[in-house]
């Protein structure tokens, strides 16, 4: 199963009641349903590719309304041949839609009435229903963080963004192939959304994978820094050895002061050592501490003398 399926199944196992159940069902009906007229009158037809979500809609409808529900299953005609779970709901259709805040005397509404999501717990339940209906989220094992919900229309997309902002979740919307998509890219905000809809197990899985990847990336970056620093140290040491060779060929080493002769001898003895390592060698041998910058200053002097001797262009 996909990570999206796991998240939806976890949310579907929740058993909201009262206003929270109404808010969740409002999102599910608005985003999975269509109206159908037959000899039996007006009916609500819901479709979902997730069996757990379809069962959740069935349970919530039966919990709040005296309705007759006819379930059925069909196969989508594509390579994956996904099953589509259909619920055909008969009863007082207008009463159901009015209860869910998505119908008025003017007809179906683009977004539910504010009373449906007045309480924060109801806003969370609505977002949970919206994700179950038309949401998806990338697996935390991938390198790209992305969560999205396909809204019913532009006004509905704006409504979803407003709800998320109540919980400090920053989302954006985009039109894609005639559909309005609300999406979140930041890993922290995706985690906040999962926390908001109480998908706790999925949240732990997401955070565990994210922390593991971030740690691995940090280790890689540190290793790259270490390699780069080691390469720079080797380049500097090679330049210093070149300067020393020039001074040796010019016969000038014996005329240098003791400190310069000291570092020349150490560099020749330890050609791959860093300045910090050379400084520690001096401290161990002489008992006199010397800083990295102090050693660097001595090698600058050696380089200047080598240039005067005509041996380097650096």
N, C-alpha and C positions, 0 to 999 in steps of 0.2 A: 504494500500500500504506500501511497505517497504521503509526504508530511502534511499536505493540505487535508487529505482524507483523515489522517489521525487527529488533526486539530478539530475538524468538524465533528467527528465522532465523539471526541471528549466533551465538546460543548453540548452536543445533543443529549448527552447523558444527564445533564442538569435537569432539575425538576422545578422550574419557576412556578410561582402561584400568583394569583391576584393581578395587580397592575403590571408586575414584571412579566408575567405570562402573556398578558395582552400586548405589551410592547414588543416582545420577541416575536409573537405571532403576527403582529402588524408588519414587521419587516419581512418575514417569511412569505406572507400572502402577497404583499405588494411586489416582491421581487421574483417570485416563482410562478405567479398565477396569471390566468387569463379568464375572461368571462365567456360562457358558451350558452347559446339558446337552443333548446331542443323541445320535443313534445312534452317533456317533463318540466319545462320552464327554464328559468335562468339558473345556471350553476357556475361554481368556481372550479377551475381545473388547474391543479398545481403539477409541476413537473420538476424532478430533481434526479441527478445521476447518482446521488448518495442515498442509500437505503436508510441510514440512520437519520438523515435530515427529513426524509419523507415520513418516517415513523414519528419524529418529533412534531411535525405539522399535524399529523393524525391525532396524536395524543392531546395537543393543545386545543385543537378544534373541538374534540369530544369533551374536553375539560370545561370549556366555556359555553358551548352551544348545543342545542338539540338539533343535530344534523344527521343526515344519512350520507355515508362516504363509501364510494365504490373504488377500491384500489385496483390497479392493473400495472402490467409491466410490458414495455416494448424494447426492442433492440434498435439502437441508432445505426443507421446504414453507413458505417465507415470502417476503416481497417481495424480499429480497436473494438468495434462492436460493443460499445458501452450500453449497459442497461439504463433505461429511463423509467423511473418510478412515478406513476401517475395517480393522483387522487382526484376523483370527481365528486364535488361536494354539493349535495342538494339540501335545500332548506330555505330559511328566510335569508337569502343572499344579501339583500340590502341591510338588514339588521346586523349581519356579521361585519360587513364593510364599515358601517357607521360605528360599531363598537370598537373597531380597530383604528378609527380616526382617518380613514382613507376614502371616505365617501361623504358627500354633502348633497344638498338639493341641486347643486350645479353639476353633479356627476363625480367621477373619480378624481381624487386629488393627486397633485404631483409629489406632495410630501405630506406626511401625517400631521394631524393637528398637534399643537404644542403640548396639550394636556397628556398626550401619550407618553411623553418623555420628560415631564416636569421634574420628577425625582431622579437623582443621579443613578439609583439602582435600575430605574426604567431605561435610562439612556444607555447604560451598559448592556441591558438585556436587548435593546433594539440593535445595538452594534453587533451583539452576538448573533442575532437572527439574520442581520444583513450579511455577515461573513459566511454563515452556513448557507445562505441562499445563493450568493454570487461572489464569494471570496476565494482567494488563493494566496499562498505564501510559499516562497522558495524554501527548499530544504536547507536547514542550517549547515549541512555538509558542503553546500556549494559556496563559491567565493563571492556570489552576488546576493546581497540582501534586498528582498523586494516582497511587499505585501500589497495586494490590491483588491478592490471591491468594485464590481460593475454596477453602477447605479441605474435606477429606472429611467432617469432623465437628468438634464442639467440641474434643475432645481433640487432634485433629490440628491445629486452629488454635493451640492452646496450644503444641504442639510446634514449629510454625513460628516462633512468637514467640520461644521459647527459643533456637532456632537463630540467629535474627537478633541476639538480644542478645549472643551470643558474639562478634559482629563490631561491637558497639556501635551497632546499628541499632534504633532504638526504633519498635516497631509496636504497633498496637492491633487489637482484633477486635470485630466487631459481627455480630449475626444479622440477615440480610436475606432476607425471603421464604423462610424455612425453610433458608437456607444460612448457613454461618459464613464470614465474610469477614475476612481479615487485611489491614490497610491501612496505608499510610505517607502522610503529608501533607507533611512538611517536605522542601523541595527538596534540602537537604544530605544527608538520610537516603536519599532516592531515588537520589541520585548514589552514595552508599556501597553501596547494594544493587546497582546496575549494576556497580560496581567489584568487588563481592564475587563476582558470577556471571561475571565476566570478559567482560562485554559492552562492550569497550573503545571500539569505534567509536560505539556508541550513547551511551556515556557522554560522549564528546567532543562529539557532536551536542547532547546534553542540556545540557552545561555551556556550550557556545557560545551556545545560544539563551537560557539563563538569564542569562548575563553581559550579553548584548546587551540583554535586556529590563530587567535591573536598572540598567544604565547609562542607558537611555532614561528610566526612571522617576526616576533621580537627577537627570538634566538637567531633567526636567519640574518636579520639586520645587524645584530651585534657581531655575528661571525664575519659578516661582510666588512664591518668597520675594523675588526681586528686584522683581517687580511690586508685591508687597505693601509692600515697603520704600519703593519709589518713590511709591506712593500715600500712604503715611504722611507722607513728606517733603513732598509737595505740600499735604496737609492742614495740616501745621504751618506751611508757608510762607504759605498763605492766611490763617491765623489771625494770623501775625506782621504781614502787610501790613494786615490790618484794624486791629490795635492801632496801627500806625504812622499810619494814616489818622485814627484817633480823636485821637491826640496832635497831628497836624497841624491838624486842625480846631479843637482847643483852644488852638492857638498855643503849645504847650509844648516843641516840639522844640529851640528855641534855648536853653532853660534846662537841657537835659540835658548830662551830662559828655561828654567827647570820645569815650570808648570806645563809649558808647551811640549817639552820633551817627554814629560810624564804621560800626557794624553796620546802622543804619537806612539809611544811604546805599548800602551794599552790597546789602542785601535788595531795595531798590527797583531797583537796577541789574541784579540777578540774581534775579528773582522765583521762578525754578524751581530754583535751586541748593540742594543739600543743605547741612547744617551743615559737613560735611567739606570740601565745595567752597568754602564761604565762608571757612573757616579757611585754606585754601590761598591764596585771593585776598589775604587780609590779610597772610599771610607774604610773598607775592610783592611787594606794594606797600609794606609798611613794614619788612620784614626782621624783624619781631617775631613769633615763633611764638605761636599761640593754640590751645588745645585745643577739641575739640568740646564738652566739658562747660563750658568757659569761655564759649563762644558761647551755649550753651543758658542759662546763668545770666544773661547779658545780656538775652536775649529774655524771660526770666521777669520781670526788673526792668521791662522795657518793658510787659509785660502788666499788671503790678501798677499801674503808673502810668496805663495806659489805663483800668483798672477804676475807679481813683479819679476819673478824669475823667468817669466815667459812660458809657463807650462800649460795654462788652462785659459779658456775664454769665458768661464762662468763666473 
